[in-house]
Amino acid sequence: MNKKGLIFNGKKGYSILLTIFELLVVIAIIVMVNVKASSYAKSDPIAQKTIANDLALMIDALVGFPGNVLVEYPKDVSKYSFLVSSGKVVALNTEGANVRKESKFTLPDNYDAGGDVERKARLCVRKTTNKIFLEACP
Amino acid sequence: MNRKGEGQESSFENAQTIIFFTVMMFAITILVFTFIFLLNSYESGLTAVPGEFKAEVLSLRFINSPECFAYQDPETKRIFPGIIDLNKFNEKQMQACYKTNEQTGKDEMNFRLQLESTLDYSVKTNKYFNADKFTMAKSVIVRDKDQFKTDKLFIYVQEGLI
């Protein structure tokens, strides 16, 4: 009997090979799930989406306030850059994976929204008559 | 004879392995796509804004903004939040106040507004198709020809249809 060919030849050899393959697949899946789970635990894309949603809701809410308003977003947002244009707030994380999250808002006809802020810790939304502007807090 | 038999067995096992690997590759691909789909839906679930909250925020404008139905004194330009000007309570004003996209508007939130005193009349946003998800009620004051009276505003909310 040739001992060298024991693993890869014959029925037993195939069965061992398949078992090794199955184990590798299971290990790969476990690693993949763990990597993704740890990235979600850090929750960066989720926090980014939440901030974009919050800002869109702030703009929607400001439409419902007569007069001029200046509101500060109550969180450090220095990790992200923001852009407001054509009915949506875009939150960008330019570090690493360049993740982009956006959220929509709806303005009345004669309203205008705009502004961009790049990596500032304090973010404000200013409403003056019919203009809503995203800016770094004064 | 023996050699022939071994050769046949080997071909059979090779074919079996190819089938196994093909099935496994197919299964793994499905698994990966399912995993990505689950993660995306998990993220959507975590970041979703409750419809009632969004409707509450959006509906602030109906009674507080002069671009919607809030009364604004024509001389002093003072705005009276919470007071609905009956002259403005029409479809044209609603289109100026809240208009969703013509193509994708049915996926967004749409509204129908109705006053308790005039239940046979209501104003709707451009993509409202009577598919109400929930209703909100707000106590308001209605200004009708220099007369002020208390009333109730019913806001019927239609969330994204797709």
HADDOCK unambig.tbl for C-alpha pairs under 7 A between the chains (distance, minus, plus):
assign (segid A and resid 46 and name CA) (segid B and resid 43 and name CA) 6.51 0.50 0.50
assign (segid A and resid 46 and name CA) (segid B and resid 47 and name CA) 6.57 0.50 0.50
assign (segid A and resid 49 and name CA) (segid B and resid 47 and name CA) 6.62 0.50 0.50
assign (segid A and resid 50 and name CA) (segid B and resid 47 and name CA) 5.74 0.50 0.50
assign (segid A and resid 60 and name CA) (segid B and resid 57 and name CA) 6.58 0.50 0.50
assign (segid A and resid 60 and name CA) (segid B and resid 58 and name CA) 5.92 0.50 0.50
assign (segid A and resid 61 and name CA) (segid B and resid 57 and name CA) 5.31 0.50 0.50
assign (segid A and resid 61 and name CA) (segid B and resid 58 and name CA) 6.47 0.50 0.50
assign (segid A and resid 61 and name CA) (segid B and resid 60 and name CA) 6.84 0.50 0.50
assign (segid A and resid 63 and name CA) (segid B and resid 61 and name CA) 5.92 0.50 0.50
assign (segid A and resid 63 and name CA) (segid B and resid 65 and name CA) 6.89 0.50 0.50
assign (segid A and resid 64 and name CA) (segid B and resid 60 and name CA) 4.75 0.50 0.50
assign (segid A and resid 64 and name CA) (segid B and resid 61 and name CA) 3.71 0.50 0.50
assign (segid A and resid 64 and name CA) (segid B and resid 64 and name CA) 5.38 0.50 0.50
assign (segid A and resid 64 and name CA) (segid B and resid 65 and name CA) 5.39 0.50 0.50
assign (segid A and resid 65 and name CA) (segid B and resid 64 and name CA) 6.19 0.50 0.50
assign (segid A and resid 65 and name CA) (segid B and resid 65 and name CA) 6.49 0.50 0.50
assign (segid A and resid 66 and name CA) (segid B and resid 64 and name CA) 6.50 0.50 0.50
assign (segid A and resid 66 and name CA) (segid B and resid 65 and name CA) 5.81 0.50 0.50
assign (segid A and resid 66 and name CA) (segid B and resid 79 and name CA) 6.89 0.50 0.50
assign (segid A and resid 106 and name CA) (segid B and resid 98 and name CA) 6.87 0.50 0.50
assign (segid A and resid 107 and name CA) (segid B and resid 98 and name CA) 6.66 0.50 0.50
assign (segid A and resid 108 and name CA) (segid B and resid 67 and name CA) 6.82 0.50 0.50
assign (segid A and resid 108 and name CA) (segid B and resid 96 and name CA) 5.62 0.50 0.50
assign (segid A and resid 108 and name CA) (segid B and resid 97 and name CA) 4.36 0.50 0.50
assign (segid A and resid 108 and name CA) (segid B and resid 98 and name CA) 5.43 0.50 0.50
assign (segid A and resid 109 and name CA) (segid B and resid 96 and name CA) 4.93 0.50 0.50
assign (segid A and resid 109 and name CA) (segid B and resid 97 and name CA) 6.36 0.50 0.50
